[in-house]
Amino acid sequence: MRERRMRIGENEALFRQVNERIESLNESFAAVTDTFEIVCECADAGCVSLIPITPDAYEQIRADPTLFIVAPGHESPEIEGIVDTQNAYHVVRKQPGLPEQVARRTDPRR
């Protein structure tokens, strides 16, 4: 179970890193449309769902390394809980213990 939780956390962290790297490109589009699209940060390594989000909402979520943005229904209740629900996405927080530790360790902003 510990190994599975670690793998899930690392998959989600990878998507978060992808979103951080494309953020500057997305900001160009956001200037025209007020939103940009990010990749769902769920545990499914094969997920390619795109999520529209405003730059302000993205930055607010990124301020906490334990928060991730997932498409509705893509939550992993064994490692995270929903803390905010929007039409296009849910914000999930990693549970204390290993899931939270992996999220903090892999935060590209720290």
Backbone as a chain_set.jsonl record, in Angstrom:
{"seq": "MRERRMRIGENEALFRQVNERIESLNESFAAVTDTFEIVCECADAGCVSLIPITPDAYEQIRADPTLFIVAPGHESPEIEGIVDTQNAYHVVRKQPGLPEQVARRTDPRR", "coords": {"N": [[0.82, -1.188, 0.0], [1.946, 1.263, 0.791], [3.869, 1.65, -1.218], [2.221, 1.935, -3.463], [0.842, 4.301, -2.815], [2.99, 6.057, -2.844], [3.733, 5.932, -5.555], [1.394, 6.937, -6.772], [1.404, 9.558, -5.744], [3.768, 10.524, -6.888], [3.131, 10.39, -9.616], [1.107, 12.342, -9.737], [2.586, 14.566, -8.974], [4.293, 14.801, -11.144], [2.534, 15.7, -13.179], [1.914, 18.171, -12.07], [4.394, 19.435, -12.266], [4.658, 19.552, -15.053], [2.578, 21.337, -15.618], [3.577, 23.631, -14.357], [5.778, 24.193, -15.953], [4.658, 24.848, -18.398], [3.253, 27.056, -17.787], [4.083, 29.753, -18.348], [3.782, 29.922, -21.115], [1.03, 29.484, -21.265], [0.137, 31.78, -19.965], [0.327, 33.734, -21.913], [-1.815, 33.101, -23.584], [-3.859, 33.454, -21.763], [-3.982, 36.166, -21.456], [-5.502, 36.936, -23.56], [-7.831, 35.402, -23.344], [-8.594, 35.235, -20.652], [-8.396, 32.859, -19.276], [-6.498, 29.804, -19.005], [-5.359, 26.562, -20.081], [-4.692, 23.666, -18.197], [-3.056, 20.533, -17.489], [-4.791, 17.789, -16.15], [-4.128, 16.936, -12.807], [-4.275, 14.389, -11.721], [-4.018, 10.998, -10.366], [-3.877, 9.143, -12.423], [-1.723, 8.102, -14.752], [-2.138, 8.041, -17.468], [-4.02, 9.948, -18.009], [-5.271, 12.63, -19.882], [-6.792, 14.843, -19.616], [-7.822, 18.174, -20.065], [-7.937, 21.197, -18.27], [-9.659, 24.164, -17.866], [-8.639, 27.2, -16.349], [-8.363, 30.154, -14.35], [-5.632, 32.492, -14.272], [-5.27, 33.679, -11.706], [-6.65, 31.918, -9.946], [-5.134, 29.618, -10.362], [-2.61, 30.403, -9.362], [-3.266, 30.883, -6.681], [-3.907, 28.302, -5.788], [-1.47, 26.979, -6.271], [0.091, 28.092, -4.304], [0.013, 26.506, -2.078], [1.667, 23.63, -1.421], [0.434, 21.178, -1.012], [-1.88, 21.033, -2.406], [-3.739, 20.055, -5.29], [-4.94, 20.106, -8.684], [-7.668, 18.664, -10.162], [-9.675, 16.929, -12.61], [-13.238, 16.736, -12.307], [-14.298, 13.861, -10.569], [-11.887, 12.567, -10.76], [-10.565, 12.24, -8.421], [-8.599, 10.735, -5.79], [-9.594, 9.116, -3.255], [-8.247, 7.643, -1.28], [-5.867, 8.93, -0.786], [-6.27, 11.651, -0.766], [-8.377, 14.544, -0.219], [-11.285, 16.36, -1.249], [-11.216, 19.85, -1.354], [-12.224, 22.07, -2.552], [-14.683, 22.833, -4.959], [-15.169, 23.417, -8.282], [-16.794, 24.281, -11.411], [-15.302, 23.209, -13.593], [-13.216, 21.852, -12.42], [-11.795, 20.154, -9.533], [-10.314, 20.925, -6.412], [-7.899, 19.284, -4.636], [-6.588, 18.129, -1.501], [-3.687, 16.685, -0.245], [-3.582, 13.926, 1.968], [-2.463, 13.837, 5.413], [0.797, 12.539, 6.29], [2.45, 10.119, 4.276], [1.337, 10.83, 1.606], [1.155, 13.684, 1.814], [3.833, 14.302, 2.404], [5.176, 13.504, 0.045], [4.005, 15.289, -1.775], [4.946, 17.763, -0.791], [7.73, 17.391, -0.983], [8.11, 17.197, -3.735], [7.371, 19.608, -4.791], [7.617, 21.978, -7.268], [8.04, 24.66, -6.846], [9.445, 25.091, -4.577]], "CA": [[0.0, 0.0, 0.0], [2.847, 2.414, 0.849], [4.47, 1.812, -2.538], [1.164, 2.444, -4.352], [0.63, 5.71, -2.462], [4.167, 6.792, -3.316], [3.631, 6.003, -7.012], [0.305, 7.86, -7.078], [1.887, 10.898, -5.443], [4.777, 10.919, -7.876], [2.415, 10.64, -10.873], [0.451, 13.635, -9.617], [3.638, 15.588, -8.941], [4.778, 14.962, -12.521], [1.594, 16.573, -13.878], [2.069, 19.511, -11.514], [5.608, 19.997, -12.857], [4.335, 19.877, -16.448], [1.792, 22.572, -15.6], [4.459, 24.741, -14.004], [6.66, 24.501, -17.09], [3.919, 25.466, -19.501], [2.516, 28.205, -17.272], [4.427, 31.0, -19.039], [3.121, 29.873, -22.42], [-0.397, 29.654, -21.008], [-0.138, 33.165, -19.587], [0.128, 34.477, -23.152], [-3.188, 32.85, -24.003], [-4.757, 33.981, -20.743], [-4.128, 37.592, -21.689], [-6.546, 37.08, -24.567], [-9.051, 34.678, -22.995], [-8.791, 35.271, -19.196], [-8.129, 31.537, -18.719], [-5.613, 28.947, -19.773], [-5.632, 25.164, -19.798], [-3.649, 22.858, -17.582], [-3.273, 19.093, -17.515], [-5.319, 17.249, -14.899], [-3.055, 16.474, -11.931], [-4.75, 13.194, -11.014], [-3.091, 9.877, -10.218], [-3.865, 8.321, -13.629], [-0.613, 8.527, -15.619], [-2.626, 8.131, -18.838], [-5.036, 10.995, -18.13], [-4.879, 13.79, -20.678], [-7.86, 15.835, -19.5], [-7.399, 19.564, -19.953], [-8.8, 21.923, -17.341], [-9.526, 25.625, -17.95], [-8.513, 27.838, -15.038], [-7.85, 31.524, -14.427], [-4.289, 32.619, -13.692], [-5.357, 33.959, -10.268], [-7.01, 30.681, -9.246], [-3.972, 28.725, -10.452], [-1.583, 30.886, -8.431], [-3.751, 30.681, -5.313], [-3.77, 26.871, -5.486], [-0.047, 26.636, -6.26], [0.728, 28.61, -3.092], [0.03, 25.431, -1.086], [2.2, 22.455, -2.116], [-0.37, 19.972, -0.795], [-3.078, 21.128, -3.231], [-3.639, 19.653, -6.689], [-6.127, 20.41, -9.481], [-8.068, 17.458, -10.908], [-10.988, 16.939, -13.242], [-14.247, 16.106, -11.44], [-14.324, 12.406, -10.641], [-10.522, 12.04, -10.843], [-9.983, 12.242, -7.076], [-8.153, 9.462, -5.217], [-9.963, 9.289, -1.843], [-7.323, 6.998, -0.348], [-4.702, 9.774, -0.51], [-6.578, 13.076, -0.832], [-9.762, 14.945, -0.019], [-11.698, 17.546, -1.988], [-11.334, 21.046, -0.515], [-12.94, 23.085, -3.321], [-15.317, 22.295, -6.161], [-15.526, 24.37, -9.323], [-17.45, 23.573, -12.515], [-14.366, 22.505, -14.466], [-12.185, 21.122, -11.682], [-11.823, 20.065, -8.07], [-9.031, 21.109, -5.748], [-7.745, 18.247, -3.623], [-5.461, 18.279, -0.586], [-3.105, 15.402, 0.139], [-3.756, 13.54, 3.367], [-1.227, 13.839, 6.195], [1.604, 11.334, 6.174], [3.194, 9.935, 3.027], [0.87, 11.654, 0.487], [1.544, 15.074, 2.038], [5.291, 14.383, 2.313], [5.547, 13.439, -1.376], [3.581, 16.552, -2.383], [5.868, 18.835, -0.379], [9.077, 17.085, -1.496], [8.159, 17.326, -5.187], [6.852, 20.915, -5.179], [8.604, 22.659, -8.106], [8.218, 26.056, -6.416], [10.176, 25.144, -3.31]], "C": [[0.869, 1.259, 0.0], [3.454, 2.697, -0.526], [3.461, 2.394, -3.531], [0.917, 3.925, -4.081], [1.781, 6.58, -2.957], [4.084, 6.989, -4.831], [2.542, 6.987, -7.438], [0.765, 9.299, -6.858], [2.897, 11.391, -6.459], [4.143, 11.167, -9.241], [1.77, 12.021, -10.843], [1.474, 14.774, -9.624], [4.196, 15.841, -10.333], [3.856, 15.896, -13.301], [1.689, 18.007, -13.357], [3.304, 20.181, -12.115], [5.391, 20.376, -14.323], [3.57, 21.195, -16.488], [2.63, 23.787, -15.244], [5.319, 25.153, -15.207], [5.921, 25.169, -18.231], [3.145, 26.706, -19.053], [2.832, 29.491, -18.041], [3.814, 31.045, -20.431], [1.63, 30.107, -22.25], [-0.753, 31.088, -20.652], [-0.353, 34.032, -20.816], [-1.304, 34.318, -23.645], [-4.179, 33.465, -23.02], [-4.974, 35.476, -20.921], [-5.245, 37.87, -22.691], [-7.871, 36.507, -24.074], [-9.414, 34.715, -21.507], [-8.624, 33.913, -18.526], [-7.044, 30.874, -19.536], [-5.915, 27.525, -19.379], [-4.412, 24.493, -19.193], [-4.018, 21.391, -17.729], [-3.803, 18.668, -16.147], [-4.171, 16.642, -14.091], [-3.453, 15.244, -11.124], [-3.697, 12.084, -11.035], [-2.96, 9.017, -11.467], [-2.806, 8.839, -14.597], [-1.043, 8.67, -17.072], [-3.656, 9.218, -19.058], [-4.482, 12.168, -18.931], [-5.974, 14.863, -20.663], [-7.255, 17.226, -19.342], [-8.429, 20.32, -19.134], [-8.588, 23.425, -17.542], [-9.513, 26.222, -16.546], [-7.998, 29.258, -15.234], [-6.447, 31.569, -13.831], [-4.335, 32.868, -12.181], [-5.686, 32.707, -9.468], [-5.83, 29.718, -9.241], [-2.919, 29.124, -9.431], [-1.998, 30.67, -6.981], [-3.586, 29.217, -4.903], [-2.3, 26.49, -5.369], [0.668, 27.135, -5.014], [0.828, 27.555, -1.993], [0.496, 24.151, -1.775], [1.39, 21.174, -1.927], [-1.654, 19.971, -1.622], [-2.782, 20.753, -4.68], [-4.97, 19.931, -7.376], [-6.449, 19.184, -10.333], [-9.426, 17.666, -11.55], [-11.993, 16.294, -12.286], [-14.296, 14.598, -11.665], [-12.95, 11.764, -10.687], [-9.827, 12.017, -9.486], [-9.572, 10.821, -6.68], [-8.4, 9.539, -3.707], [-9.009, 8.64, -0.851], [-6.126, 7.867, 0.0], [-5.007, 11.262, -0.452], [-8.067, 13.318, -0.583], [-10.056, 16.221, -0.781], [-11.849, 18.715, -1.012], [-12.057, 22.181, -1.237], [-13.475, 22.433, -4.59], [-15.703, 23.446, -7.077], [-16.202, 23.589, -10.452], [-16.478, 22.69, -13.298], [-13.343, 21.653, -13.724], [-12.506, 21.057, -10.197], [-10.409, 20.323, -7.57], [-8.976, 20.069, -4.638], [-6.508, 18.523, -2.777], [-4.986, 16.887, -0.193], [-3.296, 15.154, 1.632], [-2.417, 13.603, 4.099], [-0.501, 12.497, 6.077], [2.303, 11.299, 4.824], [2.661, 10.781, 1.874], [1.285, 13.123, 0.609], [3.054, 15.251, 1.894], [5.753, 14.375, 0.86], [5.189, 14.754, -2.064], [4.554, 17.675, -2.042], [7.268, 18.629, -0.982], [9.183, 17.372, -2.994], [7.651, 18.675, -5.687], [7.903, 21.665, -5.997], [8.862, 24.11, -7.704], [9.02, 26.182, -5.144], [11.606, 24.718, -3.516]], "O": [[0.568, 2.218, -0.71], [3.541, 3.851, -0.945], [3.811, 3.247, -4.346], [0.798, 4.715, -5.017], [1.572, 7.697, -3.429], [4.336, 8.085, -5.332], [2.744, 7.778, -8.359], [0.533, 10.16, -7.706], [2.874, 12.56, -6.844], [4.576, 12.069, -9.958], [1.872, 12.781, -11.806], [1.235, 15.825, -10.22], [4.537, 16.976, -10.667], [4.332, 16.786, -14.006], [1.556, 18.955, -14.131], [3.266, 21.368, -12.439], [5.888, 21.406, -14.779], [3.876, 22.069, -17.299], [2.406, 24.87, -15.785], [5.549, 26.341, -15.433], [6.502, 25.976, -18.958], [2.457, 27.332, -19.859], [1.914, 30.249, -18.354], [3.371, 32.104, -20.876], [1.031, 30.858, -23.021], [-1.834, 31.562, -21.002], [-1.142, 34.976, -20.768], [-1.931, 35.287, -24.073], [-5.235, 33.947, -23.429], [-6.034, 35.996, -20.573], [-5.86, 38.936, -22.657], [-8.928, 37.071, -24.359], [-10.494, 34.243, -21.151], [-8.706, 33.832, -17.301], [-6.709, 31.329, -20.63], [-6.662, 27.299, -18.427], [-3.275, 24.714, -19.608], [-5.157, 21.054, -18.055], [-3.32, 19.132, -15.114], [-3.339, 15.918, -14.637], [-3.024, 15.076, -9.982], [-2.635, 12.221, -11.642], [-2.018, 8.23, -11.565], [-2.978, 9.901, -15.196], [-0.372, 9.359, -17.84], [-4.125, 9.401, -20.181], [-3.369, 12.635, -18.689], [-6.068, 15.682, -21.577], [-6.304, 17.426, -18.585], [-9.634, 20.115, -19.281], [-7.466, 23.913, -17.406], [-10.273, 25.806, -15.671], [-7.27, 29.527, -16.19], [-6.118, 30.755, -12.968], [-3.514, 32.317, -11.448], [-5.075, 32.454, -8.43], [-5.557, 29.075, -8.227], [-2.393, 28.272, -8.715], [-1.168, 30.313, -6.145], [-3.168, 28.933, -3.78], [-1.925, 25.752, -4.458], [1.751, 26.645, -4.695], [1.638, 27.692, -1.076], [-0.215, 23.632, -2.636], [1.638, 20.184, -2.615], [-2.434, 19.021, -1.552], [-1.728, 21.084, -5.223], [-6.011, 19.984, -6.721], [-5.621, 18.724, -11.119], [-10.227, 18.479, -11.09], [-11.628, 15.394, -11.53], [-14.331, 14.125, -12.801], [-12.845, 10.538, -10.657], [-8.618, 11.795, -9.417], [-10.127, 9.839, -7.173], [-7.525, 9.975, -2.959], [-8.964, 9.047, 0.31], [-5.43, 7.587, 0.976], [-4.129, 12.061, -0.13], [-8.894, 12.417, -0.719], [-9.178, 17.069, -0.944], [-12.516, 18.598, 0.016], [-12.462, 23.154, -0.601], [-12.814, 21.599, -5.209], [-16.465, 24.333, -6.695], [-16.181, 22.358, -10.445], [-16.802, 21.549, -13.626], [-12.673, 20.821, -14.334], [-13.352, 21.787, -9.681], [-9.431, 19.976, -8.232], [-9.881, 19.979, -3.807], [-5.516, 19.072, -3.258], [-5.789, 16.019, 0.148], [-3.183, 16.07, 2.447], [-1.361, 13.441, 3.487], [-1.111, 11.464, 5.801], [2.699, 12.338, 4.295], [3.467, 11.417, 1.194], [1.714, 13.733, -0.37], [3.508, 16.243, 1.324], [6.628, 15.155, 0.484], [5.98, 15.277, -2.849], [4.94, 18.451, -2.917], [7.903, 19.582, -1.434], [10.253, 17.753, -3.469], [7.514, 18.866, -6.896], [8.978, 21.964, -5.477], [9.817, 24.72, -8.185], [9.253, 27.297, -4.677], [12.387, 24.694, -2.564]]}, "num_chains": 1, "name": "protein.A"}
